[in-house]
Amino acid sequence: MGSRLVRGTAVACGVAAVAGAGIGYALGDPVQPEDIPSARTLSAGLCASIGDVRSLLPQASSSPVTLAQLGTAPVICSVPSTSRHRTFSTAAVKLTVTPYGGRDIGAGKAPLTPPQNAKWTWDRSPLETVADRPYPTKLRSAPRGVGGESWVVNALVRRGDVIAHVVYSASPVERKTAEQAALVLADRAIWETK
């Protein structure tokens, strides 16, 4: 009787081990922190490499205008609001360049790679998709004031693991000019992260 009990216990343990291995294989191994790539660090000179942006702003200055940089992951480049009484022009630009790392999406699922995580974030943006662009692009423009010469443009451009987000606010400027300036800034930033 004792040997039958031992044999039954051994069989039950064997069945449990096989079932446990099968369930573990089906669910996959848990994701370890070292399996998720971290975001890369961008250059401390990224904003400077974009160069003189004076031509992208309403004419308010005859001297070069460069973007000031804060941080390397993400990088924030900005031009403070400018004004000259002679032209009554103003412009404020904020460019945020974010490199994405991997992302854990739950038990039993492989983590997202950095480019997949950037796409996942980009897909959730409420901005409108722009067709026929070299990189996936989204855009939204909103008038400020009542004259139709003041615009705030949000532009989002993605390449691989990087998203460039431009908030361009200027006056006086036409809508298409403001949109083009925002897209040029985003494209330059994306190019410089290669």
FENDASUL-V803453 format. One line per field, one symbol per residue. ss: DSSP state (H for helix, E for strand, C for the rest). psi: psi as a letter, one per 20 degrees, with the letter a starting at -180 (. if undefined). burial: I if it has 24 or more other ideal C-beta (glycine too) atoms within 12 Angstrom, else O. Layout:
# FENDASUL-V803453
ss: ???
psi: ???
burial: ???
This chain:
# FENDASUL-V803453
ss: CHHHHHHHHHHHHHHHHHHHHHHHHHHCCCCCHHHCCCCCCCCCCHHHHHCCCHHHCCCCCCCCCCCEEECCCCEEEEEEEEEECCCCEEEEEEEEEEECCCECCCCCCCCECHHHHHHHHHHCCCCEEECCCCCEEEEEEEECCCCCCEEEEEEEEEECCEEEEEEEEEECCCHHHHHHHHHHHHHHHHHHCC
psi: ghhhgggggggghgggggggggggghhrqqpqhiioqrqqprqikghhihapjhiiqqoiqiqqoqppqprinrpoqqprpqqphhikqqppppppoopqarppjrpjqqqqrghhgggggghipirppprlqhqpqqqpqpqpaiijjpqpppppppodjpppppoppqppqqghgggggghggggggggii.
burial: OOOOOOOOOOOOOOOOOOOOOOOOOOOOOOOOOOOOOOIIOIOOOIIOOIOOIOOIIIOIIOOOIIIOIOOOIIIIIIIOOIOOOOOOIIIIIIIIIIIIIIIOOOOOOOIIOIIIIIIOIIOOIOIOOIOOOOIIIIIIIOOOOOOOOIIIIIIIIIIIIIIIIIIIIIIIIOIOIIIIIIIIIIIIIIOIIO
